[in-house]
Structure formats: C-alpha cells, structure tokens
Amino acid sequence: TEKSRKTADPAADSSPKLGTDKHQNETTSKKKLCVKAAKEHSIPEDLNKVLENKVMETVLDLSYVKLSVLEIMCSGDTDREGIVSKSVSSHSDLIPGVYEGGLKIWECTFDLMEYFSEAEIEFTNKTVLDLGCGAGLLGIVALRGKADRVHFQDYNSTVIDEITLPNVVANCINEGRRMGSGKDRKASKTPSKRARKAEGSPNVLNRCRFFSGEWSQVSQLLLSSNKPFSKYDIILTSETIYNPDYYSALHDTLAELLDKNGCVYLASKVHYFGVGGGIYLFEKFIEKKNVFRTNMVKTINQGLQRCIMEIAFKDSC
Ligand code: SAM
C-alpha cells in the first residue's frame, strides 16, 4: 500500500518509492532485501548490443540513457520482437521486486561532481568504487580522471544492465572526443549513429567491473572471489543513507572494502522526509561504531539542504 512505501524525496513527484516491493508488505520486503544475492555482471563482447535501442542524453558533458524511452527486454526473449517499450511514469514499474532508486540521477550526484572540481580530487591511478551507483556518473567521472580501476554497484541488476553499463559504454565511446570541445555535442543520439563508434573502445571497460545486490552480499562476493581484489582508495556514494535500516550493512561494507588509507566521499540530503535517514543520523551511527572519523566538507543550502561528508579510518594517516 501507499502507506508502506518509503521515498527518499517525497517533494519530487517523480521520485521512486524506495526499498519496497510493490507486491509485498514492508516486513517481507526487508527480509527479501537482506538476502538479495550479489552478482557480477559480465561486459558483453559486442558493445553495440549494450547501446541498442537506447537513446542518450547529455548532462555536464556526460552521456546517460534517456529514461523516458528506456526499452527493456522481456525475460527469455532475445529477438527484436521481445523488446518492449515501457512507459516510465513509475520508475519502479521497470524493476521486479524491491527497487532502490537507481534508475534516476539524484541531485547529490551533481553536488559531489561539483565538489570533485572544487576540491581538485585526484582519481589518477586510484581504485574506485561507485557504491549505489544508479546511472554511474560518479564512477564515469573517476574513469575520466584516469582512475586505475572503477567498480560499480547497484542493488538492482536491471539498473546495472540497462542504465549503468550503457552509460559507461557510451561515455567510453565519447572518450576520445571529450578532450576536444564537448559543447557542440547533440543532446540526443540515435542508436544507429553510435553503433559504428562502439568498436575499438573497450580499453576503458577493461578497468571496470559491475555488481548488483545488497551491500553485504557484494562485499562478501568481492572478498571471497578468486579474482584478485585490492581494497578501494576511494569510495563514492550519493543518496544512499535515506534508510536507517541499511546503516549497519553500509557501514560494515565501507569498513570491509575501503583501503586503510582510503577515503569515502558521501553526498546526501541532510534529512530524508518520510524515510527518516539523514546525514546527522548516519554521522552519529558512525561515531558509535568508532571505526571511522568524519568530516563535513560542504553544505548546500539551495532547495533541500544537502552536504558532502568525507569518511576515513580513525587510524589512517
Ligand atoms: N547514487 C545514485 C544517484 O545519486 O543518482 C543513486 C541513488 S539511489 C537513491 C540509491 C542507491 O543505493 C541505489 O543505486 C541502490 O541500488 C543503492 N542501495 C540502497 N540501499 C541498498 C542496499 N541495502 N544494498 C545495496 N544497494 C543499495
């Protein structure tokens, strides 16, 4: 029911109802959330396929899938007839089960991108995780900043397949031209025009990995995998602390995956009305755990109050 739904930003009409399953009550949803398995998504060899049927838009010189014309495959169907256009008047209609908001780009992503420029955050040669990535713009900025490796995680696998991966591919394709003037770029590009350019640009993708699933499960997958894994120098996370029920999993995931001298850049609204989470509550949670130190490095007062927090291990240099 509407009452059992939670939203990170009820002020915005189009905001998704987060952490809920349309067909289940809240208690069942939470249970389901706890066991949502982690999965690594492979990068298709044919990158043209990733961008097939996608219409891209640009913001701040970054390409992203235009959600209003997002087309998703019917499960099991692989031919063109199997492709169904969905109206996205309700984002959560595209996602089976619990949806955590990754289909839309949330405003704190832009706050964090602005902060990277202002504070001249260095990504060169760094290992980066975009945690709760959604569109993945933060990770894409890190890739452009010559990060050595960038991993993307979202709760929902549909978000990774239909939004994050296509966005990374689209921006890799544009990588060469980006160094020139990006301003004359068209706002939207048709799939056929891009298809020719998808060849020969997999190098950037070799530096990426994609994961879906609940945070603790993803952490477990990474740490127990046979593939070599080194902890992250930088973890980027925007609009992920709206629900206090997830604080423990989030905190422990940061503690498990961050390098001992690494840094988390967290962007958030000060308070998430209707859900109860917010920056001060999370700050208190961190204090109690006594593992990390925090530093509020920026507050933004236009619209809903927002801020950027840096988090590092207490005993780091
Ligand atoms: N960072 C993106 C942005 O700023 O546009 C998306 C923000 S969206 C509101 C919240 C993100 O956190 C989603 O990508 C969701 O998948 C992830 N998330 C929330 N709770 C999670 C959980 N318990 N486990 C794993 N991922 C979670």
Residues whose N, C-alpha, C, O or C-beta is under 5 A from the ligand:
A	BS01	SAM	E100 G101 G102 K104 I105 W106 T109 L131 G132 C133 G134 D154 Y155 N156 G213 E214 W215 S238 E239 T240 Y246
